[in-house]
């Protein structure tokens, strides 16, 4: 499954993943391969990315996620550096 995370000023992540957990407005949820199409607003919080290299965590400042046809796109307002 392909994940792309974009902020207004940069491409924050682009690669193949096995799972991604996002901070949805109604609570965190996980997207796996062959997930039903979805569009959801996101709150400030952690995006947990699971891929071949292990687990990567990014903290975003709100945004929107769309998942369709094994392509997940996160449009984040910003990335909070830890």
C-alpha positions in Angstrom: 0.0 0.0 0.0 1.3 3.5 -0.9 1.4 6.3 1.7 2.0 10.0 0.9 2.0 12.6 3.6 2.1 16.2 2.3 2.3 19.5 4.2 2.0 23.0 2.6 5.7 23.3 2.6 7.1 19.8 1.9 6.6 16.2 1.1 6.9 14.6 4.6 6.6 10.9 3.6 6.3 8.9 0.4 6.6 5.1 0.4 5.2 1.7 0.7 3.7 0.7 4.0 1.9 -2.3 5.6 -0.3 -0.2 7.9 -0.9 3.4 9.0 -2.6 4.7 12.1 -4.0 8.3 12.0 -5.5 10.6 14.6 -9.1 10.8 13.3 -11.5 13.5 14.7 -13.6 10.7 16.3 -10.5 8.8 17.5 -7.5 7.1 16.0 -8.0 4.4 13.4 -5.8 2.1 11.4 -5.7 1.7 7.6 -4.6 -1.6 6.2 -4.3 -3.0 2.6 -7.6 -3.2 0.8 -9.3 -0.8 3.2 -12.7 0.5 2.1 -12.5 4.0 0.6 -12.6 6.7 3.2 -12.1 10.4 3.7 -11.7 11.8 7.2 -10.6 14.9 9.1 -7.6 14.5 11.4 -6.8 16.1 14.7 -3.3 17.0 16.1 -1.6 13.7 16.9 0.6 10.8 15.9 0.7 9.2 12.5 2.2 5.7 13.1 3.6 4.2 9.9 4.5 0.5 9.8 6.6 -0.6 6.9 9.5 -2.9 5.9 12.0 -0.6 7.7 10.1 -0.8 11.0 7.8 1.8 12.7 8.1 5.5 12.0 6.1 8.1 14.0 5.3 11.6 12.8 3.3 14.1 14.8 0.9 16.2 12.6 -1.0 19.4 13.2 -4.5 18.3 11.9 -5.5 17.7 8.3 -7.4 15.3 6.1 -6.8 11.6 5.1 -8.1 9.8 2.0 -7.7 6.1 1.4 -8.7 4.6 -2.0 -7.4 1.7 -4.1 -4.5 1.0 -1.7 -3.3 4.7 -1.9 -3.4 6.6 1.3 -2.9 10.4 1.2 -2.5 12.5 4.3 -2.8 16.3 3.8 -1.4 17.7 7.1 -1.4 21.3 8.2 2.1 20.8 9.5 4.6 18.4 11.1 5.5 19.0 14.8 9.2 18.3 15.3 9.9 16.2 18.4 
